[in-house]
Amino acid sequence: MLSLKKSLAVLKKTNALVEGHFVLSSGLHSNQYIQCAKLLSYPNHAKKICISLSKKIKKKFKNIDLILSPAVGGIVIGYEIGRLLKKETIFCERVKGRFNLRRGFSIKKNSKVLIVEDVITTGKSALECSKLVKKFKAKDIGFACLIDRSGKKKIKIKSNQIVSQVKINVPTYNKKNIPEFLKKIPTTSPGSKRLK
């Protein structure tokens, strides 16, 4: 398995982890930003991280029937983990603001479902996936992600339910408590949630 140090080096090399002054989609400010799509644009680097994550998943979760990922960020990661673990893999999409299965996908009753994401921050998407699993009378057995940046945030997923390749604490600040060093750096607003 890849060490934390080597994993962080890969993220930095692919510009999936960058430093600057970022205004996040939540409105909070941060000196670091994570964009897993940048990692995925380098398949050979992403492969190393996904292989390592798949080994961690095998150790933690013994019986997986299905992998479910939220669109769009989790699709490629879910697919790759499914390929490595030789498991059926599907994704859910937002329809009128809620995750639903489309494209003929379904979840069999009583199946054991692993929810796979690119990044878990607040756990909102992961928990929405969990609700979808329960709607089909199946069981979510836990969560896996490339990067767990939930840190000390109030998150409704227990940390022992999440398997991640990298656990990182990215500090965030509201407008009133931005540190002086960060105020000196011009802001960037990354991410896709603001796109219309």
N, C-alpha and C positions, 0 to 999 in steps of 0.2 A: 504494500500500500504506500501511496505517496505521503510523505510527511507534510505537516502544516507549512513548514518553511518552503518546501518545493512546490506545494500547491499555490501558495501566495506568489511565488516567483512566476509561475505559469500565468496566473491571473494578471499580474503586472505586465508581463511580456506581451500579452495579447490585448492590453488596454481594457481588460474587463474590470480591473480595479484601478481607478485613477484618483489623483489628488487635485484639489483646487477649492473653489467655493461654489457649492451647488445648492440651488433651491429645489428641494424635492417636491414630488407631486402632492405631498401632505402639507406643503407650505413651510416645513422645517428646513433649516440650513444645516449643511454638513461639509466637512473638509475632505470627505471621500465619497466616491460614487461607484456602485457596482452595476455593470451591464453585461450579463452573461451572454448576450447575443454576440458580443465581441469575441469571447472565448470560442463560441460555436462557429465563428467564421474561420477558425483554424482547426479543422477536424483532427489533425494529428495531436495537437495539444489537448483538445477536448477529450479525445479517446483515453489519454492517460488518466485524466481526472475521473472520467466515467468508470473506467475499469477499477480504480481504487474505491470509488463509491459503491460499486456493485459488490465488491468483496465485503465491505462493511455491512451492506444490506443482508447478504447471505448469513453473516454471523448473528445478526440481530433478529431477523425474521425467517423462521424455518418454513412456514407454509404460506405461499403466495399463489393465489389463483389468477389474479388480474392486477394490472397496473393502470391507474387512472391519473391523467395529468390535466391541469387547466390550460386552456388555450390563452394566449399564444406562447407565453414564456416557457411553459413546461413540456410542450409537445416534443421537441427534439430530445430533451433529456429523458423524458419518459420512454420514447422510442428506443434510445440507445441502451437504457437500463433494461428494458424489456428484451432487447436483442441479446444482451449479455447474460441475462438470467433465463432466457428461453421461455418467456411468459407473454401471454396475450397482453396487448397494450392498446388502450383507447384514450381518447381525450374528450373533455366536455367544453362547451362554448357558451358564452353569454347570449341568451335570447331574452330580450326585454329586461335586461339587467340581472338575470339569474342564470346560473349554470344549468345547462340541460344537455342531454345526449342527443346527438343528431347523426346523420350519415349511416343509419342502421345499427349504431352501437347500442349495446344493452349490457346490463350487469345481472348475472344470474343470482337468484335467491340463495342466501347462505354462503355465497362465495367470499373469500378473504381477499380484500382489496388493499393494495399499497398505493398511497397517494404520493406522486413524485412531482416535484417542482424544481424550478431553477433556483429561486431565492425565497426563503421564508423570513419575513420581517415582522409583520403583525399577525400573520397566520390567517388573515381574512379569507383569502382564496382557498387555502387548504381546508379550512373549516366549512366553507361552502361546498367543497367537493365531498367532505365527510357527510354532510346533510343529504347530498345526492345519493351517496352509497346507501345510506339508511332508508331513503325513499324506496329503493329497490329491495329492501329487506336483506341486505348483505352486511358484512362487517368490515369496517376499516380497521386494519391491524396496526397502522402507524403511518408515518410520513418520512419521506426522504427528499433531500435537496442537495444541490451542489454547495450552496452557501446558506448557513443559518446565521442571520444577523439580528435575531430576535433580542439577544442580549438581555438587558434588564427591563425591557418593555413589558407592559402588562399584556400577556399573550395567554389565550385560553387553551393552548396546547402544552401539555407537560413536556419538559425538555427530554425526558427519557423516552418519549414517543417519537422523537425526531432523530434520524440518522443523517449526518451531513459530512461532506468532504472537508469543508472549512467552516469553522465557527469563528465569527469575527464580530467584535463590538465596534460598530461605527457610530461615533457620537453625533447626536443631532441637537440643534439649538433652535429655540423660537426667536422671533425678531428682537425680543427684548433682552436676550442674554447671549448674543453673538460675541464670541471672544474677539479681543482687539486684533490678534494676528489674522483672523478670518475676515474682518471688516476691510482689511487692506487689499484683499484679493477680489477682482471683479467676479460677479456672479454669473453662473450658467444654469439654465433650467433644462436638465436632461429628462429622459423618460418619454413615454408615449401616452400617458393618461390625459395629457392636456390636448392631444391632437383631436381635431374635429373632422 
